[in-house]
């Protein structure tokens, strides 16, 4: 790997500042009211610098999703999605899913839940394919009983999980998200456990 120049290192640092500033600001301000100009002012960067790194504020959201995908890919590679059976791994997967939202905070979570965010329905995302592989493997090993395909179960589980996070947002974080995620996903998984 080539050594990074000072200029490249500075660019990485600046992009990180913009990203972190966005995450901080979205905790305090409604996403719709958050402008590129406000982000730049808070990050102490020019608008041109922002546009060098991101197309718009939705592009930062896309990066957040890509980082979540990388997180799940790393967890899968390191066998940190725990469980002996596919259904146990599904519950573990969604425990990690809840942790991402908790780590990023309520404001961030509220910002994600809008109809402009098409990343939720992308079935090619790494996170989605990892879960689908767990489900398909579980069906193959007869650890999951169902008349549904792996794709359909995947969609049901993600819809359930997003619904839990959305309810958490609606209730301004009024309940422990990780506990609720575990309970609801466990209930859904019970329906497909032989």
N, C-alpha and C positions, 0 to 999 in steps of 0.2 A: 504494500500500500504506500502510495506517495505521501511524502510529508506535506502537511498543510502549511501554506504560507500564512504570514501574519494577517494578510488581507482576508483570506478564507476563514481564518479563526475569528476575526472580527465580525465577518458576515454571519457566521454561525451564532456568535454571541448576540448580535443584534436581533436576529430572527428569534432567538430564545427570549429576549427581552420583550419583543412584541407579543409572542405567544403567552408568556407569563402575565404580562400586563392585561391582555384580553381575559385570561382566566380570573384575574383579580377583579376586573371591572364588571364582568358578567355576574359576579356574586352580588354586586351592589346596584346594578342598573339593569333594567329590562333590555333584553337582546335587541328588540326593535328600536330602542332609543340609543343604542350604542352605535356610534358612527366611527368611520375610519379616522376622521379628524380628532375625535375625542381619544381614541386609542393612541394615536400618534403623540398628542399633547402629553398624555399621561406617561407614555414610554419615552418621551423626549427624543423622538425621531421625526424625520420629515415624512410627509405624505409619500413622496417619491421613494423613500427607503421602504416604507410599508409595501408599496406596489411592486417593488423589486422582489420582495419575498412572498407576498400573498396577492391574489387577485381581488379579494374582498373579505369581509368578515366570515362569510360562509366557507371560504377556503381554509380559514383557521379551524372551523368546525370539522372540515374534512380531515385535516391533520390530526385532530383529536381522535377521530374514528380510526385512522391509520395507526396511531400509537396504541389504541385499544387492541387492534388486530395483532400488532407486534407483541403486545403483552400476552395475549392468549397463545400466540405461536411459541413464545418463550416458555410459558407455563407448560404447554403440551410437550415441547422438546425436553424439558427437565422433569417430566412426569409429576408435575405439581397439580394436575387435575386428578384428584385422588379418588380411589374407589376400586373395588375388585370387579364389580359388574358395571355394565353400561349405565344402568339407572343410578348407581351411586356416583358415577362420573358426571352424569347430567346434573345432579344436585350440587356437586362440587363446582362444576362449570358456572352455575348460576350464583353460587356463593361469591365466586370471583367477579362475576358480572356486577353484582351489587356493590362490591368493594370499589370498583371503578367509579361508580356514581357517587359514592360516599366520599372518596378521595377528592373528586373534582368539585363537590359541593352542590348545594341545592340550587343556587343561581345558575350554575352551569347546566344542571339537569333541566331546569325550566326552559333554558334557552334552546336546548336540543329538541324539545317537544313542540314542533311547529310543522305545518304542512309543507314548508319550503325544504325541509330536511329530507331529501330523498335517499340518504345513506341508510336509513332504517330498512328500506325495502330491497337493498342490493343483496342478491343471493350469491354473489361471487366473492363477498368479503371473506377474509380468512377466518374470522370469528364464526361466521355462519357455516363455512365448510368444515371447520374443526368439529363443531357440534353435530353436524350431519354425518360425519364419519363415525363419531361415537355411537350415534343412533343406528346407523346401517350395520355397524359391527355388532351391536346388541341384538338387532333383529336376526342377523346371520347366526349368532351363537344361541339364539332362542332365550336371551335374557330379557327381551322385550316382546310382548305378545300384542299384536295389533292387526287391524285390517287396513291401517293407514301406511303410506309409504314413509320412508325416512324424511323426505322433503316436507310432507304434510305434518309430521310430528315436530320437525324442526320449526316450522312456521307457528304451530300451536304454542310451543314452548317460548319462542321469542315474543309472540303476541302477549302471552301471559306475563312474561318478565317486564316487557315495556309497560303493560297496564299497571303493574305493581309500582314501577318507578313513577309513572304518571300520577297515580293516586298519592304517592309520597310527595310529589310536587304540589298537587292540589291542596294537600293538607299541610303545606309548608314544613315538611319534614317532621310531622307530628307523631311519627312512630319509627321504631328502629327498622331501617330498610333491610338490612342483612337478615334479620330474624324473619321478617315478613316474606322476603324472597325465598328463604329456605322452606318456610311452611307451605307456601302456595305451590312452589315447584315440586316439593315432596308430595303434595296431594295429587298433582297432575301425573307425576311419575308412578304413583300407586295404581293409577288406572291402566298403566301399560306393563306393570310388573306381573310376571306369571305367578 
